[in-house]
Amino acid sequence: MAEENLEDTIGAGTETDAPQADSPAAEEDAPQSESSAAAEEDAARVAEATTSGENLAHGVDASIDSQPGNASGTEAGKRNRRAEKVGIVASDKMTKTVVVRVDRKVRHPKYRRYIRRTSKFMAHDETGATVGDKVRIIETRPLSARKRWRVIEIVQKAEK
């Protein structure tokens, strides 16, 4: 009697005509249209969300660069900032070029006192800066053998 009940409980679920979901026969007989339709809907939704020229990485967030070296469109402002320095014009004897003296203070490693260090930069000048003017220069592409800076504004004119 106990054996009959045991056989009934074991064999109860296996005697059906329909294939089980975890059997290989069920995968062959089940229609693939449901999963493929869902995949097609997802692809269509993503295609609608992205505009031409965008890839899927741009859909994440507009402020995130997918390619750091890419400087096209709105990503051009996300590049590294160009170096800016403020200095005094030391020489204006060249055509469209000035020599700018930039002073900085650096701490001495042993004596812990601040020392003034001076650097001179040749800068392209379209603004007409003269000797003694305080100017702001910005880093730019090489314009000549020694000129890699450009004057962007005259901060203070020299007293005459």
C-alpha positions as CSV (number, residue, x, y, z in Angstrom):
1,M,0.0,0.0,0.0
2,A,2.8,2.4,0.8
3,E,4.5,1.4,-2.4
4,E,1.4,2.3,-4.4
5,N,1.2,5.7,-2.9
6,L,4.9,6.3,-3.5
7,E,4.6,5.3,-7.2
8,D,1.6,7.5,-7.6
9,T,3.4,10.6,-6.2
10,I,6.5,9.9,-8.3
11,G,4.8,9.1,-11.5
12,A,2.1,11.7,-11.2
13,G,4.0,14.5,-12.9
14,T,5.8,12.5,-15.5
15,E,2.9,10.9,-17.3
16,T,1.7,14.0,-19.1
17,D,1.8,14.3,-22.9
18,A,3.1,17.9,-22.9
19,P,7.0,18.2,-22.7
20,Q,8.4,19.7,-19.6
21,A,9.9,23.3,-19.7
22,D,13.4,22.1,-18.7
23,S,13.5,19.2,-21.2
24,P,15.3,19.7,-24.6
25,A,12.1,18.7,-26.5
26,A,10.3,21.6,-24.9
27,E,12.8,24.0,-26.3
28,E,12.4,22.7,-29.8
29,D,8.6,22.7,-29.7
30,A,8.2,26.1,-27.9
31,P,7.8,29.0,-30.3
32,Q,10.8,31.3,-30.6
33,S,8.7,34.3,-31.6
34,E,8.1,35.5,-28.0
35,S,11.8,35.9,-27.1
36,S,12.7,37.2,-30.6
37,A,9.8,39.7,-30.6
38,A,11.0,41.0,-27.2
39,A,14.5,41.4,-28.6
40,E,13.2,43.2,-31.7
41,E,11.2,45.6,-29.5
42,D,14.2,46.4,-27.4
43,A,16.3,47.0,-30.5
44,A,13.6,49.3,-32.0
45,R,13.3,51.2,-28.7
46,V,17.1,51.8,-28.6
47,A,17.2,52.8,-32.3
48,E,14.5,55.4,-31.7
49,A,16.3,56.8,-28.7
50,T,19.6,57.2,-30.5
51,T,19.9,59.8,-33.2
52,S,22.2,59.5,-36.2
53,G,25.9,59.8,-35.5
54,E,25.5,58.6,-31.9
55,N,26.5,55.3,-30.5
56,L,24.9,53.5,-27.6
57,A,27.6,54.9,-25.1
58,H,26.3,58.4,-25.7
59,G,22.9,57.4,-24.6
60,V,24.1,56.9,-21.0
61,D,24.7,60.6,-20.2
62,A,25.6,63.6,-22.1
63,S,28.3,64.6,-19.6
64,I,30.2,61.3,-19.9
65,D,32.8,61.0,-22.6
66,S,32.8,57.6,-24.1
67,Q,36.1,58.3,-25.9
68,P,38.4,60.7,-24.1
69,G,40.2,61.8,-27.2
70,N,37.1,62.6,-29.1
71,A,36.7,66.4,-29.4
72,S,33.8,66.7,-31.7
73,G,30.6,68.7,-31.1
74,T,29.7,69.3,-27.5
75,E,32.6,67.2,-26.3
76,A,35.1,69.8,-27.4
77,G,34.6,71.7,-24.1
78,K,35.4,68.6,-22.0
79,R,39.1,68.5,-23.0
80,N,41.8,69.5,-20.5
81,R,41.9,73.1,-19.8
82,R,44.7,75.0,-21.5
83,A,47.3,76.6,-19.2
84,E,47.0,80.3,-18.5
85,K,49.6,82.5,-17.0
86,V,49.7,86.2,-16.1
87,G,53.0,88.1,-16.6
88,I,54.7,91.4,-17.5
89,V,55.8,92.2,-21.1
90,A,59.6,92.3,-21.1
91,S,60.1,93.0,-24.8
92,D,58.0,94.0,-27.8
93,K,60.7,94.5,-30.4
94,M,59.5,91.7,-32.6
95,T,56.6,91.8,-35.0
96,K,53.4,90.4,-33.5
97,T,55.5,88.7,-30.7
98,V,56.2,89.7,-27.1
99,V,58.4,88.2,-24.4
100,V,56.4,87.8,-21.2
101,R,58.1,87.4,-17.9
102,V,56.1,85.3,-15.4
103,D,57.2,85.3,-11.8
104,R,56.4,82.5,-9.3
105,K,57.4,81.8,-5.8
106,V,58.7,78.3,-4.9
107,R,59.6,77.0,-1.5
108,H,63.3,76.1,-0.9
109,P,63.5,72.4,0.0
110,K,66.1,72.8,2.7
111,Y,65.6,76.3,4.2
112,R,61.8,76.5,3.7
113,R,62.0,80.1,2.5
114,Y,60.1,81.3,-0.6
115,I,62.3,82.1,-3.6
116,R,61.2,84.0,-6.6
117,R,61.7,82.2,-9.9
118,T,61.2,83.9,-13.3
119,S,60.3,82.3,-16.6
120,K,60.2,84.0,-19.9
121,F,57.7,83.0,-22.6
122,M,57.4,84.2,-26.2
123,A,53.8,84.9,-27.0
124,H,51.9,85.8,-30.2
125,D,50.4,89.3,-29.8
126,E,47.6,90.7,-31.9
127,T,46.4,93.1,-29.1
128,G,49.4,95.5,-29.3
129,A,50.9,95.0,-25.8
130,T,53.9,97.2,-24.9
131,V,56.7,96.9,-22.4
132,G,55.5,96.9,-18.8
133,D,51.9,95.8,-19.6
134,K,50.4,93.0,-17.4
135,V,49.0,90.4,-19.9
136,R,47.3,87.0,-19.7
137,I,48.7,84.4,-22.0
138,I,47.2,81.0,-22.9
139,E,48.9,77.9,-24.1
140,T,48.4,77.1,-27.8
141,R,49.8,75.0,-30.6
142,P,53.4,75.7,-31.7
143,L,53.5,78.9,-33.8
144,S,57.3,78.9,-34.4
145,A,60.4,77.3,-33.0
146,R,60.0,79.0,-29.6
147,K,56.5,80.5,-29.6
148,R,53.8,78.3,-28.0
149,W,51.7,81.0,-26.1
150,R,49.2,83.6,-27.2
151,V,48.2,86.9,-25.5
152,I,44.5,86.8,-24.9
153,E,44.1,90.1,-22.9
154,I,45.9,93.0,-21.5
155,V,45.1,92.9,-17.8
156,Q,46.7,96.3,-16.9
157,K,48.4,98.9,-19.2
158,A,51.8,100.2,-18.2
159,E,52.0,103.6,-16.6
160,K,53.7,106.2,-18.8
